[in-house]
Amino acid sequence: MSPDIKIENLDENNIEKLLFVCSSHRLEDPVHREGMRLKKDWLLEMLKNWGSVAKIAYYRGMPKGQILYFPEEADKTRVIKRRNVVWINCVYNPFPEAQRLGIGRKLVESLITDCKKGEICGLGNVKFLLAKAFNTGEALSLPEFYRKMGFIQPPGKEPSNALYLSISGEYEKGPKQEKYEPLPEDKNKAIIFYSPICQFSYPFAVRMRELIQEVAPNLPIKMINEWKNPEEVIKRKSHGLIVNATPIYTFFMAEEQFKNEVKQALKN
Ligand SMILES: CC(C)(COP(=O)(O)OP(=O)(O)OC[C@H]1O[C@@H](n2cnc3c(N)ncnc32)[C@H](O)[C@@H]1OP(=O)(O)O)[C@@H](O)C(=O)NCCC(=O)NCCS
């Protein structure tokens, strides 16, 4: 490993460094800081229950990259959980001066090494890794990156388009994405879920609330922390936004399309 790159497991003393990697440009934004606070609470709970669930990469002593992972068994929002399966939630190196130096690769390789040694979250043997392969449009996309790291499309697609890498076992299919059935209690309101795993999730939820209020100023809106209220997520089949008992699919950043879908849901 380049002597300039150092990888460290998460512990109670370096949480702020992990948060800094993803948030260095948003430290002044109070809504984003609330997302950071929620994530810190979540990380402390995970550290207590599972040990390290992240790694920080330092380049010349400065935190520049991170990887976040946890066992499927730890996921409170899932009903059926595969044993000895580890999810990579994200890998991120947002610093152009530190990109393409091997930081992303070292983070993934360090996780794979720990999995092979049975040193991840107290699991012992890890069967396979699943990586959430989403594209934010920034730097190298995660689908491209994970494929470079040897991850492949599992046979029989995972609902979240995840890619997988075998460690000691073969891929096992997860449960099918279930369909949301309209709940009477979801009528005439909006329910927005946010996750404490990512500090962007809460600010995104706040923006969704603002957009919904533009369309329907008097509509009651409930904001729910997914990990604090997993039964609410499970009841709604993991849909992130329900308006008037209708799931909304448009990503909120396509604002006009998003508002049109919300309007349509309110007419239903
Ligand atoms: C994916 C990412 C972590 C890679 O970080 P990195 O430190 O630059 O990665 P590495 O230097 O280890 O490069 C890994 C491989 O990708 C290649 N690569 C990295 N950036 C690249 C780019 N912009 N274009 C093409 N290839 C690229 C490297 O050349 C290397 O390939 P090789 O192993 O075949 O030589 C970084 O680009 C990133 O953060 N992208 C955004 C990911 C994201 O959206 N995360 C979630 C945020 S919420």
The ligand as a Gaussian input file, in Angstrom:
#p B3LYP/6-31G(d) Opt

LIG

0 1
 C      -15.783000       5.650000      -6.936000
 C      -14.771000       6.436000      -6.126000
 C      -14.968000       6.127000      -4.637000
 C      -13.374000       6.031000      -6.562000
 O      -12.471000       6.649000      -5.704000
 P      -10.891000       6.727000      -6.026000
 O      -10.183000       6.919000      -4.743000
 O      -10.662000       7.726000      -7.091000
 O      -10.666000       5.242000      -6.584000
 P       -9.304000       4.562000      -7.011000
 O       -8.227000       5.578000      -7.167000
 O       -9.042000       3.424000      -6.110000
 O       -9.679000       4.002000      -8.453000
 C      -10.293000       2.751000      -8.634000
 C      -10.344000       2.471000     -10.115000
 O      -11.274000       3.380000     -10.735000
 C      -10.609000       4.158000     -11.733000
 N      -11.165000       5.509000     -11.678000
 C      -11.284000       6.319000     -10.591000
 N      -11.872000       7.462000     -10.923000
 C      -12.149000       7.362000     -12.247000
 C      -12.773000       8.238000     -13.178000
 N      -13.221000       9.450000     -12.794000
 N      -12.927000       7.802000     -14.440000
 C      -12.482000       6.599000     -14.847000
 N      -11.873000       5.710000     -13.997000
 C      -11.713000       6.112000     -12.732000
 C       -9.137000       4.138000     -11.362000
 O       -8.316000       4.368000     -12.460000
 C       -9.012000       2.718000     -10.824000
 O       -8.968000       1.793000     -11.879000
 P       -7.944000       0.571000     -11.888000
 O       -8.098000      -0.095000     -10.556000
 O       -8.406000      -0.247000     -13.033000
 O       -6.607000       1.195000     -12.053000
 C      -14.937000       7.984000      -6.380000
 O      -14.798000       8.237000      -7.750000
 C      -16.271000       8.485000      -5.919000
 O      -16.435000       8.854000      -4.755000
 N      -17.277000       8.480000      -6.815000
 C      -18.650000       8.859000      -6.422000
 C      -19.253000       7.659000      -5.729000
 C      -20.552000       8.003000      -5.011000
 O      -21.455000       8.560000      -5.621000
 N      -20.621000       7.657000      -3.714000
 C      -21.764000       7.887000      -2.897000
 C      -21.845000       9.286000      -2.439000
 S      -23.259000       9.554000      -1.427000

